[in-house]
């Protein structure tokens, strides 16, 4: 399905904003956040091979979108993918319970603490459109570590092609931005400045019905 250029222009605004633009650098640990997207495991494995982290944590249970594709859990499927790509088994820890970004961070932190592994910096690997959300969540829940965001170096067009559903990608971009706007007040992440042109693009996309990944107003107590 091809979407109108005006829609993709607004989607590009949201996509560009979500990317942190941080260059990967050596950290204490690389944490791959579970999702439907195996490229997160691919990027994490590549960063490990480049010497950016001596240890990898994959975190994630299953969701409605991954239950059938990843029946053993997102983290476990990521682990298997990374091993296939050359990451040693003994360099990978698996956190199999997390079902959202906050739990990804909290449970990974707890696992590393239980293992007695000192952490001063985290290389956080996510889907491209969730770089900023992952960063903001980690800064809130793990404030004493340096956080570096990373993802697959893809354009929005490339990502749409990889997913095969342009409307779903735009829905996900809108949902990700909504969380950046509302979650700081709920204590889930740090607050970040959202440029007005990004807010305007977000509102236009909402008005055009790209809402399937939004948190309903009722769930926000509004």
C-alpha positions as CSV (number, residue, x, y, z in Angstrom):
1,X,0.0,0.0,0.0
2,X,1.4,3.4,-1.1
3,X,0.6,6.4,1.1
4,X,0.3,9.9,-0.1
5,X,3.5,12.0,-0.2
6,X,2.0,14.5,2.3
7,X,1.6,11.6,4.8
8,X,5.1,10.3,4.2
9,X,6.5,13.8,4.6
10,X,5.0,14.0,8.1
11,X,6.1,10.5,8.8
12,X,9.7,11.6,7.9
13,X,9.5,14.4,10.5
14,X,8.7,11.9,13.2
15,X,11.3,9.4,11.9
16,X,14.1,11.9,11.9
17,X,13.2,13.1,15.4
18,X,13.2,9.6,16.9
19,X,16.8,9.0,15.7
20,X,19.2,10.2,18.3
21,X,22.2,10.5,15.9
22,X,24.6,9.1,18.5
23,X,27.7,7.3,17.3
24,X,28.3,3.9,18.9
25,X,31.2,3.8,21.3
26,X,32.6,1.2,23.7
27,X,30.3,0.6,26.7
28,X,30.0,-1.8,29.6
29,X,27.2,-3.8,28.0
30,X,25.0,-3.8,24.9
31,X,21.3,-4.3,25.5
32,X,19.1,-5.4,22.6
33,X,15.4,-4.5,23.3
34,X,13.0,-7.3,22.2
35,X,10.5,-6.7,19.5
36,X,9.2,-8.2,16.2
37,X,12.4,-6.9,14.5
38,X,15.3,-9.3,14.3
39,X,17.5,-6.5,12.9
40,X,17.9,-5.4,16.5
41,X,19.8,-8.7,17.2
42,X,21.8,-8.2,14.0
43,X,22.9,-4.7,15.0
44,X,23.7,-5.8,18.5
45,X,25.8,-8.7,17.2
46,X,27.7,-6.3,14.8
47,X,28.4,-3.9,17.6
48,X,29.8,-6.8,19.7
49,X,32.0,-7.9,16.9
50,X,33.3,-4.3,16.6
51,X,34.4,-4.4,20.2
52,X,31.7,-1.9,21.4
53,X,30.7,-4.1,24.4
54,X,32.2,-7.3,26.0
55,X,28.7,-8.5,27.0
56,X,25.3,-8.6,25.4
57,X,21.9,-8.7,27.1
58,X,18.8,-9.5,25.1
59,X,15.5,-8.7,26.8
60,X,11.9,-9.4,25.9
61,X,9.1,-11.9,26.4
62,X,6.4,-12.1,23.7
63,X,3.6,-9.8,22.5
64,X,0.6,-10.1,20.3
65,X,2.8,-9.3,17.3
66,X,5.6,-11.8,18.2
67,X,3.7,-14.7,19.9
68,X,3.6,-16.7,16.7
69,X,6.8,-15.6,15.1
70,X,8.9,-15.9,18.3
71,X,7.2,-18.6,20.4
72,X,10.3,-19.0,22.6
73,X,10.3,-15.3,23.5
74,X,11.9,-12.4,21.8
75,X,15.1,-12.4,23.9
76,X,15.6,-16.1,23.2
77,X,15.2,-15.7,19.4
78,X,17.5,-12.7,19.5
79,X,20.1,-14.8,21.3
80,X,19.9,-17.6,18.7
81,X,20.3,-15.0,15.9
82,X,23.3,-13.5,17.6
83,X,25.0,-16.9,18.0
84,X,24.4,-17.6,14.3
85,X,26.2,-14.3,13.6
86,X,29.2,-15.3,15.7
87,X,28.6,-13.9,19.2
88,X,29.8,-16.5,21.7
89,X,27.2,-18.1,23.9
90,X,29.1,-17.1,27.1
91,X,28.9,-13.4,26.0
92,X,25.1,-13.3,26.0
93,X,22.6,-13.0,28.9
94,X,18.9,-13.4,28.4
95,X,16.2,-11.6,30.2
96,X,12.9,-13.3,29.2
97,X,10.2,-11.5,31.1
98,X,10.0,-7.9,29.9
99,X,6.9,-6.8,28.1
100,X,7.5,-3.1,27.6
101,X,10.5,-0.7,27.4
102,X,10.4,0.1,31.1
103,X,10.6,-3.5,32.0
104,X,13.3,-4.0,29.4
105,X,15.5,-1.5,31.3
106,X,14.5,-2.5,34.9
107,X,14.8,-6.2,34.4
108,X,18.1,-6.0,32.5
109,X,19.5,-3.7,35.2
110,X,18.4,-6.2,37.9
111,X,19.9,-9.2,36.0
112,X,23.3,-7.5,35.6
113,X,23.3,-6.5,39.3
114,X,22.4,-10.1,40.3
115,X,25.4,-11.3,38.1
116,X,27.7,-8.8,39.9
117,X,28.5,-7.1,36.6
118,X,29.6,-3.5,37.0
119,X,27.9,-1.1,34.5
120,X,28.9,2.5,33.9
121,X,27.6,2.8,30.3
122,X,25.0,1.0,28.2
123,X,24.8,0.7,24.4
124,X,21.0,0.5,24.0
125,X,19.9,-1.1,20.7
126,X,16.3,-0.7,19.5
127,X,14.3,-0.3,16.4
128,X,15.1,3.0,14.6
129,X,11.8,4.7,15.5
130,X,12.3,3.9,19.2
131,X,15.8,5.1,19.8
132,X,14.6,8.3,21.6
133,X,12.0,6.4,23.7
134,X,14.6,3.8,24.8
135,X,17.1,6.5,25.6
136,X,14.6,8.6,27.6
137,X,13.4,5.5,29.5
138,X,16.9,4.4,30.4
139,X,17.9,7.9,31.6
140,X,14.9,7.8,33.9
141,X,15.2,4.3,35.3
142,X,19.0,4.0,35.3
143,X,20.2,7.5,35.8
144,X,23.7,6.7,37.0
145,X,24.9,5.1,33.7
146,X,25.8,6.7,30.4
147,X,23.3,5.7,27.7
148,X,24.2,5.5,24.0
149,X,21.4,4.7,21.5
150,X,21.9,2.6,18.4
151,X,19.7,1.0,15.7
152,X,19.9,-0.3,12.2
153,X,21.1,2.5,9.9
154,X,18.0,2.5,7.7
155,X,16.1,5.2,5.9
156,X,12.3,5.4,6.5
157,X,11.8,4.1,3.0
158,X,14.1,1.1,3.7
159,X,12.2,0.4,6.9
160,X,8.8,0.5,5.2
161,X,10.1,-1.9,2.6
162,X,11.5,-4.2,5.3
163,X,8.1,-4.3,7.1
164,X,6.0,-4.3,4.0
165,X,3.2,-2.2,5.5
166,X,3.6,1.6,5.2
167,X,0.4,2.3,7.2
168,X,1.6,0.1,10.1
169,X,5.0,1.9,10.2
170,X,3.3,5.3,10.3
171,X,1.0,4.1,13.0
172,X,4.0,2.9,15.0
173,X,5.8,6.3,14.5
174,X,2.7,8.1,15.8
175,X,2.4,5.8,18.8
176,X,6.1,6.2,19.7
177,X,5.8,10.0,19.6
178,X,2.6,9.9,21.8
179,X,4.6,8.1,24.5
180,X,7.4,10.7,24.3
181,X,4.8,13.4,24.9
182,X,2.8,11.7,27.8
183,X,5.1,9.3,29.6
184,X,7.4,11.9,31.3
185,X,4.4,13.2,33.3
186,X,3.7,9.6,34.4
187,X,7.3,9.1,35.6
188,X,8.2,6.6,32.9
189,X,10.9,8.6,31.1
190,X,12.8,11.9,31.1
191,X,11.2,14.8,29.3
192,X,12.7,15.9,26.0
193,X,12.0,18.9,23.8
194,X,9.8,18.1,20.9
195,X,10.1,20.6,18.1
196,X,6.8,22.3,17.0
197,X,7.0,21.0,13.5
198,X,7.2,17.5,14.8
199,X,4.2,18.0,17.0
200,X,2.3,19.5,14.1
201,X,3.2,16.5,11.9
202,X,2.1,14.2,14.7
203,X,-1.3,15.9,15.0
204,X,-1.9,15.8,11.3
205,X,-1.2,12.1,11.2
206,X,-3.5,11.5,14.1
207,X,-6.2,13.5,12.4
208,X,-5.9,11.3,9.3
209,X,-6.5,8.1,11.3
210,X,-3.0,6.8,12.0
211,X,-4.0,5.8,15.5
212,X,-3.8,2.0,15.9
213,X,-0.8,2.2,18.2
214,X,-2.0,5.1,20.4
215,X,-2.8,4.6,24.0
216,X,-6.5,5.4,24.4
217,X,-7.5,8.5,26.3
218,X,-9.4,6.4,28.8
219,X,-6.1,4.6,29.7
220,X,-4.5,8.0,30.4
221,X,-7.2,9.0,32.8
222,X,-8.2,11.9,30.6
